[in-house]
Amino acid sequence: MNSRNLPVSHVEGGWTIGIGWSRKVVILASVLNILALLFIILSILNFTPFTLLASVSIGGALMGTAIFLYIIVVFSDLRRRNVL
């Protein structure tokens, strides 16, 4: 089986990459993670009290939200596979 015949949501061996809402949540979490990293890099490039505050508050909140979303997807996948 080559990659052209392979559906987007399946890989060989029966493992699924993400189905439905979980794929959207992972994409949202990754975008939030990238935005959080941009806020952190902003404070490194332009070190002022405002950028430091934005890095800690906004960047930290975005990264915390992204981690929480990743954990939700992992636990729901484990429950779907009857591991938990």
C-alpha positions, 0 to 999 in steps of 0.5 A, a space after each residue: 500500500 502506498 501513501 496515495 491509497 492511504 486515508 488521511 486518518 489511518 496509518 498502517 497497523 490500524 493506528 489512527 492519527 485523529 478522528 473528528 473533534 480530536 484532530 481539531 482540538 490538537 490543531 487548536 492546541 498547537 496554534 495556541 502553543 505557537 502563539 505562546 512561544 511567540 510571546 515568549 520570544 517577544 520578551 527575549 527580543 524586546 526586553 521591556 516590562 510590558 513584554 515581560 508581563 505579556 510573556 508571563 501572563 498571556 504566553 503562560 495562559 496560552 501554553 497552559 490551555 494548550 497543555 490542557 487540551 493535549 491532555 484531554 485528547 490523550 485521555 479521550 483516546 485512551 478511553 476510546 481504546 479501552 486502556 482507561 
